[in-house]
Amino acid sequence: HANEYLWKAANSLFGEQAPQRNPWVEQQTLAMLSGQTERVIADLRALAQQAQRTKAQRKALETAANYFQRNLPFMRYHEYLAHGWPIASGVIEGACRHLVKDRCELSGMRWSQAGAENLLRLRAVAENGDWDHYHQFRKQQRHQRLYLSPSQRCRTPEEQALARASSSGKIISFQQAVEGRRQPKDQQQRSAA
């Protein structure tokens, strides 16, 4: 969506057929991708304040600047790219359609929020290829809950994953969290270091 606002601003500034539109949009896009969105916002506002701007140009520039300002907390593209995460909304929307809509909006389906959340958690486990590992873990958890005293029980993979993520700054998969549970304590400490 961000690029749409840049193109509208460029069309307003230069005209829809002007050759300088492409380099201008490319320059602004690269600035945003490298973590300089605040500078782009300031530049758009400065352009809007120039005396020669028409009312339509000012409106397009301010609209783009306001959109970027409002969404600034979500526009840390340089961080997302450094983690290898997708930044295009189409990828995210496609994943939502595939994971949620294709399952929850089948004919005659009705869901409570809790039921849908439980279903989607299982669907995410399956889509991530963790189905077998999850069921192995679930059986272990059941065994611990039924047959071990509270002091003998292990932490959940979620607790382990959060502890490892906060100490290492890395995001790990469910499988990695489960495998970490199986390592002896001294080996876990060495791998965390």
Backbone as CSV, one residue per row, in Angstrom:
resi,resn,N_x,N_y,N_z,CA_x,CA_y,CA_z,C_x,C_y,C_z
1,HIS,0.811,-1.198,0.000,0.000,0.000,0.000,0.854,1.262,0.000
2,ALA,2.020,1.193,0.601,2.878,2.374,0.690,3.238,2.885,-0.699
3,ASN,3.566,1.972,-1.597,3.945,2.391,-2.947,2.798,3.069,-3.683
4,GLU,1.576,2.643,-3.425,0.421,3.288,-4.058,0.376,4.768,-3.697
5,TYR,0.639,5.070,-2.439,0.629,6.469,-2.001,1.765,7.253,-2.646
6,LEU,2.920,6.625,-2.796,4.033,7.310,-3.475,3.688,7.594,-4.932
7,TRP,3.078,6.621,-5.609,2.721,6.832,-7.011,1.668,7.931,-7.161
8,LYS,0.703,7.983,-6.260,-0.301,9.057,-6.319,0.363,10.418,-6.115
9,ALA,1.302,10.476,-5.174,2.022,11.733,-4.945,2.851,12.099,-6.171
10,ALA,3.526,11.114,-6.771,4.351,11.369,-7.962,3.494,11.821,-9.134
11,ASN,2.356,11.174,-9.341,1.461,11.578,-10.432,0.974,13.000,-10.235
12,SER,0.691,13.360,-9.004,0.244,14.711,-8.710,1.363,15.732,-8.927
13,LEU,2.574,15.374,-8.501,3.715,16.287,-8.635,4.142,16.493,-10.081
14,PHE,4.306,15.381,-10.800,4.948,15.435,-12.112,3.996,15.229,-13.280
15,GLY,2.833,14.646,-13.042,1.941,14.261,-14.126,2.128,12.781,-14.438
16,GLU,1.080,12.156,-14.941,1.095,10.705,-15.119,2.039,10.211,-16.203
17,GLN,2.448,11.060,-17.119,3.337,10.627,-18.201,4.773,11.114,-18.036
18,ALA,5.046,11.862,-16.993,6.373,12.466,-16.813,7.432,11.404,-16.519
19,PRO,8.592,11.498,-17.192,9.644,10.504,-16.982,10.293,10.582,-15.595
20,GLN,10.219,11.723,-14.923,10.870,11.842,-13.611,10.093,11.143,-12.486
21,ARG,8.883,10.668,-12.790,8.105,9.938,-11.769,8.838,8.693,-11.283
22,ASN,9.293,7.861,-12.224,9.933,6.586,-11.859,11.139,6.766,-10.939
23,PRO,12.110,7.623,-11.303,13.254,7.775,-10.394,12.860,8.351,-9.030
24,TRP,11.878,9.256,-9.006,11.449,9.844,-7.739,10.831,8.781,-6.831
25,VAL,9.925,7.970,-7.384,9.289,6.910,-6.590,10.334,5.892,-6.144
26,GLU,11.261,5.555,-7.039,12.318,4.598,-6.683,13.164,5.131,-5.528
27,GLN,13.515,6.405,-5.592,14.330,7.019,-4.532,13.592,6.994,-3.186
28,GLN,12.306,7.342,-3.191,11.525,7.344,-1.946,11.347,5.921,-1.407
29,THR,11.123,4.975,-2.315,10.950,3.575,-1.907,12.225,3.045,-1.268
30,LEU,13.364,3.307,-1.894,14.639,2.850,-1.333,14.911,3.483,0.030
31,ALA,14.535,4.746,0.176,14.709,5.409,1.475,13.864,4.709,2.541
32,MET,12.621,4.382,2.208,11.765,3.699,3.187,12.288,2.302,3.498
33,LEU,12.774,1.596,2.489,13.292,0.244,2.706,14.557,0.242,3.554
34,SER,15.267,1.356,3.568,16.502,1.424,4.358,16.293,2.104,5.711
35,GLY,15.034,2.257,6.129,14.758,2.774,7.465,14.644,4.278,7.562
36,GLN,14.432,4.956,6.441,14.367,6.418,6.445,12.957,6.931,6.155
37,THR,11.954,6.237,6.644,10.564,6.626,6.378,10.257,7.999,6.959
38,GLU,10.809,8.313,8.115,10.563,9.632,8.709,11.102,10.747,7.814
39,ARG,12.235,10.504,7.172,12.780,11.493,6.246,11.858,11.657,5.041
40,VAL,11.306,10.552,4.533,10.369,10.618,3.406,9.146,11.436,3.809
41,ILE,8.640,11.218,5.011,7.487,11.986,5.501,7.823,13.474,5.543
42,ALA,8.984,13.808,6.080,9.403,15.218,6.158,9.542,15.820,4.764
43,ASP,10.109,15.057,3.820,10.257,15.546,2.443,8.899,15.785,1.785
44,LEU,7.954,14.870,2.004,6.612,15.040,1.427,5.944,16.289,1.990
45,ARG,6.078,16.500,3.286,5.471,17.684,3.913,6.138,18.974,3.411
46,ALA,7.456,18.923,3.229,8.167,20.100,2.712,7.728,20.407,1.282
47,LEU,7.594,19.373,0.458,7.117,19.581,-0.915,5.713,20.181,-0.919
48,ALA,4.861,19.712,-0.007,3.483,20.209,0.057,3.435,21.687,0.441
49,GLN,4.420,22.168,1.182,4.426,23.556,1.644,5.003,24.540,0.631
50,GLN,5.588,24.034,-0.442,6.162,24.936,-1.445,5.059,25.774,-2.094
51,ALA,5.367,27.028,-2.323,4.375,27.999,-2.798,3.763,27.626,-4.143
52,GLN,4.540,27.002,-5.029,4.038,26.710,-6.366,3.085,25.509,-6.422
53,ARG,2.867,24.823,-5.315,2.013,23.629,-5.307,0.536,23.998,-5.428
54,THR,-0.173,23.205,-6.225,-1.621,23.387,-6.342,-2.298,22.724,-5.142
55,LYS,-3.575,23.004,-5.002,-4.337,22.401,-3.909,-4.350,20.874,-4.041
56,ALA,-4.493,20.365,-5.263,-4.518,18.912,-5.501,-3.167,18.280,-5.165
57,GLN,-2.077,18.967,-5.522,-0.746,18.448,-5.197,-0.539,18.401,-3.684
58,ARG,-0.918,19.494,-3.017,-0.780,19.531,-1.554,-1.563,18.385,-0.910
59,LYS,-2.775,18.197,-1.413,-3.615,17.134,-0.843,-2.972,15.766,-1.036
60,ALA,-2.469,15.459,-2.221,-1.845,14.153,-2.487,-0.597,13.955,-1.626
61,LEU,0.212,14.988,-1.503,1.437,14.899,-0.700,1.120,14.739,0.788
62,GLU,0.167,15.512,1.285,-0.218,15.412,2.700,-0.894,14.076,3.001
63,THR,-1.701,13.593,2.054,-2.353,12.292,2.246,-1.306,11.192,2.387
64,ALA,-0.297,11.217,1.519,0.776,10.217,1.597,1.549,10.364,2.905
65,ALA,1.904,11.594,3.259,2.658,11.830,4.497,1.859,11.378,5.720
66,ASN,0.566,11.674,5.734,-0.284,11.267,6.863,-0.405,9.744,6.952
67,TYR,-0.539,9.095,5.807,-0.622,7.629,5.791,0.658,7.024,6.367
68,PHE,1.805,7.525,5.910,3.084,7.000,6.399,3.264,7.288,7.892
69,GLN,2.873,8.482,8.322,2.993,8.844,9.738,2.124,7.932,10.606
70,ARG,0.895,7.708,10.158,-0.041,6.868,10.908,0.452,5.420,11.002
71,ASN,1.119,4.946,9.956,1.567,3.552,9.908,3.053,3.385,10.203
72,LEU,3.696,4.446,10.645,5.137,4.417,10.907,5.573,3.255,11.808
73,PRO,4.837,2.936,12.877,5.284,1.814,13.721,5.332,0.474,12.981
74,PHE,4.595,0.365,11.880,4.538,-0.892,11.130,5.417,-0.865,9.888
75,MET,6.152,0.209,9.678,6.927,0.379,8.448,8.428,0.283,8.717
76,ARG,8.825,-0.648,9.552,10.242,-0.864,9.843,10.796,-1.879,8.836
77,TYR,10.691,-1.520,7.576,11.022,-2.448,6.491,12.455,-2.962,6.574
78,HIS,13.387,-2.109,6.958,14.784,-2.540,7.051,14.936,-3.672,8.068
79,GLU,14.196,-3.614,9.162,14.247,-4.691,10.162,13.602,-5.962,9.622
80,TYR,12.456,-5.812,8.975,11.747,-6.979,8.444,12.598,-7.685,7.396
81,LEU,13.212,-6.905,6.520,14.049,-7.495,5.469,15.277,-8.174,6.066
82,ALA,15.845,-7.583,7.114,17.016,-8.189,7.764,16.683,-9.556,8.359
83,HIS,15.426,-9.742,8.786,14.987,-11.032,9.323,14.510,-11.978,8.219
84,GLY,14.443,-11.486,6.981,13.960,-12.321,5.887,12.444,-12.425,5.835
85,TRP,11.749,-11.491,6.478,10.290,-11.527,6.524,9.712,-10.822,5.303
86,PRO,8.536,-11.244,4.842,7.912,-10.570,3.696,7.382,-9.196,4.105
87,ILE,7.467,-8.253,3.184,6.937,-6.919,3.475,5.776,-6.560,2.559
88,ALA,5.568,-7.332,1.520,4.470,-7.052,0.598,3.162,-7.519,1.221
89,SER,2.156,-6.671,1.198,0.886,-7.028,1.828,0.222,-8.202,1.119
90,GLY,0.480,-8.382,-0.162,-0.115,-9.497,-0.899,0.297,-10.846,-0.337
91,VAL,1.547,-10.961,0.089,2.034,-12.213,0.675,1.295,-12.495,1.978
92,ILE,1.144,-11.466,2.796,0.463,-11.613,4.081,-1.015,-11.931,3.855
93,GLU,-1.647,-11.186,2.949,-3.066,-11.423,2.676,-3.288,-12.819,2.107
94,GLY,-2.367,-13.280,1.259,-2.472,-14.630,0.710,-2.350,-15.687,1.789
95,ALA,-1.444,-15.469,2.734,-1.287,-16.421,3.838,-2.542,-16.444,4.705
96,CYS,-3.120,-15.281,4.951,-4.362,-15.230,5.741,-5.482,-15.973,5.022
97,ARG,-5.586,-15.767,3.720,-6.615,-16.466,2.952,-6.391,-17.966,3.025
98,HIS,-5.142,-18.388,2.810,-4.830,-19.816,2.791,-5.030,-20.449,4.162
99,LEU,-4.541,-19.808,5.195,-4.586,-20.391,6.537,-5.973,-20.275,7.171
100,VAL,-6.599,-19.115,7.030,-7.840,-18.853,7.754,-9.071,-19.053,6.883
101,LYS,-9.181,-18.256,5.834,-10.420,-18.216,5.057,-10.744,-19.549,4.407
102,ASP,-9.748,-20.201,3.817,-10.006,-21.461,3.118,-10.545,-22.536,4.053
103,ARG,-10.287,-22.429,5.336,-10.769,-23.439,6.283,-12.004,-22.977,7.034
104,CYS,-12.033,-21.734,7.446,-13.108,-21.261,8.323,-14.363,-20.816,7.587
105,GLU,-14.265,-20.567,6.289,-15.435,-20.084,5.566,-16.021,-21.123,4.627
106,LEU,-15.883,-22.387,4.980,-16.516,-23.431,4.183,-18.029,-23.362,4.390
107,SER,-18.764,-23.921,3.464,-20.219,-23.862,3.498,-20.774,-24.398,4.816
108,GLY,-21.641,-23.606,5.442,-22.315,-24.024,6.662,-21.489,-23.930,7.929
109,MET,-20.263,-23.437,7.846,-19.395,-23.374,9.025,-19.786,-22.204,9.925
110,ARG,-19.794,-22.473,11.212,-19.981,-21.442,12.229,-18.943,-21.705,13.304
111,TRP,-18.302,-20.640,13.791,-17.219,-20.810,14.756,-17.387,-19.859,15.922
112,SER,-17.102,-20.344,17.102,-16.905,-19.444,18.235,-15.465,-18.949,18.115
113,GLN,-15.145,-17.880,18.786,-13.776,-17.370,18.714,-12.789,-18.399,19.253
114,ALA,-13.118,-19.018,20.381,-12.213,-20.019,20.972,-12.049,-21.221,20.044
115,GLY,-13.141,-21.664,19.440,-13.069,-22.804,18.527,-12.229,-22.496,17.304
116,ALA,-12.417,-21.302,16.738,-11.636,-20.907,15.562,-10.159,-20.786,15.914
117,GLU,-9.852,-20.215,17.073,-8.448,-20.079,17.478,-7.785,-21.442,17.644
118,ASN,-8.486,-22.382,18.269,-7.929,-23.729,18.438,-7.703,-24.402,17.091
119,LEU,-8.682,-24.291,16.205,-8.552,-24.877,14.874,-7.369,-24.264,14.127
120,LEU,-7.236,-22.952,14.186,-6.174,-22.274,13.444,-4.796,-22.579,14.019
121,ARG,-4.711,-22.785,15.314,-3.425,-23.197,15.896,-2.997,-24.546,15.318
122,LEU,-3.940,-25.483,15.267,-3.624,-26.802,14.703,-3.312,-26.703,13.211
123,ARG,-4.053,-25.861,12.508,-3.800,-25.686,11.067,-2.404,-25.104,10.839
124,ALA,-1.996,-24.162,11.675,-0.655,-23.575,11.551,0.417,-24.621,11.818
125,VAL,0.201,-25.475,12.812,1.154,-26.555,13.096,1.282,-27.453,11.870
126,ALA,0.147,-27.817,11.275,0.167,-28.688,10.092,0.844,-27.998,8.915
127,GLU,0.512,-26.741,8.668,1.086,-26.008,7.531,2.590,-25.809,7.684
128,ASN,3.068,-25.713,8.922,4.501,-25.536,9.166,5.276,-26.843,9.121
129,GLY,4.569,-27.950,8.902,5.236,-29.243,8.823,5.608,-29.819,10.181
130,ASP,4.959,-29.339,11.240,5.281,-29.776,12.595,4.260,-30.758,13.171
131,TRP,3.378,-31.305,12.347,2.278,-32.128,12.839,2.769,-33.321,13.663
132,ASP,3.688,-34.103,13.107,4.177,-35.289,13.819,4.907,-34.905,15.102
133,HIS,5.734,-33.869,15.040,6.455,-33.414,16.232,5.485,-32.904,17.298
134,TYR,4.450,-32.216,16.846,3.466,-31.694,17.791,2.776,-32.839,18.536
135,HIS,2.359,-33.856,17.799,1.659,-34.963,18.458,2.587,-35.754,19.372
136,GLN,3.823,-35.877,18.992,4.803,-36.523,19.871,4.936,-35.706,21.163
137,PHE,5.047,-34.407,21.018,5.137,-33.524,22.179,3.868,-33.602,23.030
138,ARG,2.703,-33.592,22.377,1.427,-33.644,23.088,1.328,-34.914,23.933
139,LYS,1.791,-36.018,23.377,1.789,-37.287,24.129,2.731,-37.204,25.334
140,GLN,3.891,-36.586,25.139,4.831,-36.397,26.256,4.193,-35.549,27.355
141,GLN,3.540,-34.461,26.945,2.901,-33.570,27.915,1.821,-34.313,28.700
142,ARG,1.033,-35.102,27.999,-0.030,-35.866,28.666,0.580,-36.840,29.672
143,HIS,1.645,-37.506,29.259,2.320,-38.445,30.157,2.832,-37.713,31.399
144,GLN,3.462,-36.577,31.197,3.978,-35.799,32.332,2.845,-35.356,33.252
145,ARG,1.765,-34.884,32.649,0.641,-34.393,33.441,0.017,-35.517,34.274
146,LEU,-0.090,-36.708,33.689,-0.761,-37.809,34.369,0.137,-38.578,35.333
147,TYR,1.427,-38.679,35.012,2.268,-39.617,35.753,3.441,-39.001,36.515
148,LEU,3.723,-37.716,36.311,4.860,-37.109,37.003,4.379,-36.088,38.026
149,SER,5.158,-35.917,39.063,4.827,-34.894,40.055,5.155,-33.526,39.464
150,PRO,4.563,-32.463,39.997,4.823,-31.120,39.456,6.302,-30.758,39.407
151,SER,7.084,-31.207,40.370,8.509,-30.861,40.377,9.286,-31.584,39.278
152,GLN,8.738,-32.687,38.758,9.416,-33.440,37.704,9.052,-32.943,36.304
153,ARG,8.029,-32.123,36.194,7.549,-31.683,34.882,8.494,-30.666,34.264
154,CYS,8.587,-30.725,32.924,9.425,-29.780,32.168,8.616,-28.533,31.844
155,ARG,9.322,-27.486,31.507,8.651,-26.288,31.011,8.060,-26.577,29.645
156,THR,7.043,-25.819,29.259,6.425,-26.016,27.945,7.371,-25.519,26.859
157,PRO,7.208,-25.991,25.617,8.051,-25.497,24.527,7.906,-23.998,24.327
158,GLU,6.696,-23.486,24.585,6.499,-22.047,24.432,7.379,-21.285,25.417
159,GLU,7.414,-21.768,26.678,8.264,-21.126,27.683,9.733,-21.245,27.299
160,GLN,10.114,-22.418,26.808,11.500,-22.608,26.382,11.829,-21.707,25.193
161,ALA,10.914,-21.653,24.214,11.156,-20.835,23.024,11.281,-19.368,23.393
162,LEU,10.398,-18.889,24.274,10.472,-17.491,24.697,11.766,-17.210,25.441
163,ALA,12.176,-18.138,26.298,13.424,-17.949,27.040,14.608,-17.902,26.089
164,ARG,14.633,-18.826,25.119,15.741,-18.832,24.161,15.706,-17.606,23.258
165,ALA,14.499,-17.227,22.811,14.389,-16.067,21.923,14.842,-14.805,22.633
166,SER,14.467,-14.646,23.896,14.858,-13.425,24.598,16.346,-13.409,24.899
167,SER,16.951,-14.584,25.102,18.380,-14.599,25.412,19.247,-14.539,24.162
168,SER,18.755,-15.102,23.051,19.586,-15.141,21.846,19.141,-14.159,20.774
169,GLY,17.921,-13.623,20.895,17.406,-12.732,19.865,16.945,-13.481,18.627
170,LYS,16.863,-14.815,18.697,16.467,-15.624,17.545,15.052,-16.134,17.727
171,ILE,14.378,-16.346,16.600,13.068,-16.970,16.608,13.276,-18.423,16.225
172,ILE,12.680,-19.342,16.989,12.874,-20.757,16.701,11.534,-21.412,16.424
173,SER,11.567,-22.539,15.712,10.346,-23.255,15.377,9.912,-24.132,16.536
174,PHE,8.694,-24.633,16.437,8.171,-25.555,17.439,9.080,-26.773,17.546
175,GLN,9.504,-27.301,16.395,10.365,-28.487,16.382,11.665,-28.207,17.133
176,GLN,12.260,-27.027,16.901,13.497,-26.679,17.592,13.268,-26.577,19.099
177,ALA,12.113,-26.045,19.497,11.808,-25.946,20.927,11.682,-27.331,21.537
178,VAL,11.001,-28.235,20.831,10.830,-29.599,21.339,12.172,-30.312,21.399
179,GLU,12.991,-30.150,20.356,14.305,-30.791,20.355,15.175,-30.243,21.474
180,GLY,15.030,-28.961,21.775,15.773,-28.360,22.879,15.407,-28.997,24.207
181,ARG,14.166,-29.431,24.357,13.721,-30.102,25.592,14.430,-31.430,25.774
182,ARG,14.756,-32.076,24.661,15.344,-33.409,24.736,16.837,-33.373,25.046
183,GLN,17.476,-32.209,24.903,18.908,-32.105,25.176,19.141,-32.089,26.683
184,PRO,20.253,-32.681,27.136,20.606,-32.537,28.550,20.811,-31.061,28.885
185,LYS,20.591,-30.696,30.136,20.670,-29.292,30.561,21.986,-28.632,30.190
186,ASP,23.129,-29.337,30.374,24.422,-28.718,30.072,24.564,-28.452,28.581
187,GLN,23.985,-29.305,27.738,24.049,-29.093,26.287,23.167,-27.909,25.887
188,GLN,22.002,-27.748,26.537,21.132,-26.604,26.265,21.843,-25.306,26.612
189,GLN,22.551,-25.299,27.740,23.251,-24.088,28.166,24.364,-23.742,27.195
190,ARG,25.082,-24.766,26.686,26.148,-24.499,25.717,25.573,-23.964,24.414
191,SER,24.443,-24.527,23.943,23.872,-24.073,22.677,23.257,-22.694,22.811
192,ALA,22.803,-22.320,24.009,22.241,-20.988,24.220,23.326,-19.929,24.284
193,ALA,24.550,-20.324,24.646,25.650,-19.359,24.799,26.216,-18.933,23.472
